[in-house]
Amino acid sequence: MTQTEFTQSLILASDTANPVELMSSSSPAVIGSRLATAIPFFNGYAVNTRRSLMASWKIWAEFATQENIPIFPPGLEDIERFLLAGIAKGRKRATLEQYLFALDQLFQFAGAENPMKAKNGRMLWKQLQNDHGLVEEQDKKQGLLLEDLDRILAVVGGDEPSAIRDRALLLVAYETMTRRSEVASMKVEKLEFKKDGSGAIRLGKTKTDQSGKGARLPISADTMKHLQEWLELANISEGPIWRAVPARWAGKRPLLRSLEAREVARIIKRRAAQAGLNPTLFAGHSTRIGAAEDLVADGASDVQVMQAGRWKSPTMVARYTRHLRDSDNAMMKFRAKRRTDTGMP
């Protein structure tokens, strides 16, 4: 049997009479659609999560085919080989975690125990992270602080359409503490304009709001001024706020293509580099992380930062801002007290 003909059946506990066939040569969309028909509430995931699951299932199916191991259920050694193969190909920690999440969904839907959730599995993942420097790699990305943003705005001047757009985009992304996918999905119809010049934008369905009720996020008058300048220049009165600007665009043709989430990340990196910052340290969430860091540095509580950034738990807030809390460390407090008491440096 050739590789392109290879199929295995994933039998879900919910319907053992109708197993789901996974073919290694199938596209992510095909695998995703087959699983989606059998997996309850699959469409309850955010669009980007569904895409990630489909792609990860495809990659796992290809690996299982090549290594002649069952697509489901994989053993701990099978998953370890899969992770090591990904590390050898230069996959980042975040990507590997996406793979593990996708595999875990299969275990959950099949009503089977995931070996990665047992103690041996958890210790294996920690060991792989330590042995291959994945922990340090994950910590490389940093937040775009307000001082960094001011530095960027100072050099991204002029009346070029892309510069006007990027100034507005960076300010809105920072103030609203939105994810790159949320920035890309912003619509003119969701904007509010106030008499004092400030405004707000309401988000639709997001990663943490699958009901689509929409969080309402305030925007300062200064940022609204930049945003309105962009909307008027690009003659955008409806639909996506952020549009791609073709080279030598003179304003005569309408801008039709909306920016994708990955393009938001590229704008952040490109403008950071233009301001003399290291672009490799920034990512699509850097404005969101930087805003959280600035709030903590200004004395905001974890609860206040959670509300502003719409986090559901303090875990991510603590992760993003832990380096700002060095002064709360018991040893740092002890040394500071000793310096005060003794007058010694």
Secondary structure, 3 states (H helix, E strand, C coil): CCHHHCEEEECCCCCCCCCEEEECCCCHHHHHHHHHHHCCCHHHCCHHHHHHHHHHHHHHHHHHHHHCCCCCCCCHHHHHHHHHHHHHCCCCHHHHHHHHHHHHHHHHHHCCCCHHHCHHHHHHHHHHHHHCCHHHHHCCCCCCCHHHHHHHHHHCCCCCHHHHHHHHHHHHHHHHCCCHHHHHCCEHHHEEECCCCCEEEECCCECCECCCCCCEEEECHHHHHHHHHHHHHCCCCCCECCECCCCCCCCCCCCCCECCHHHHHHHHHHHHHHCCCCHHHCCCCHHHHHHHHHHHHCCCCHHHHHHHHCCCCHHHHHHHHHHHHHHHCHHHHHHHHHHHHHCCC
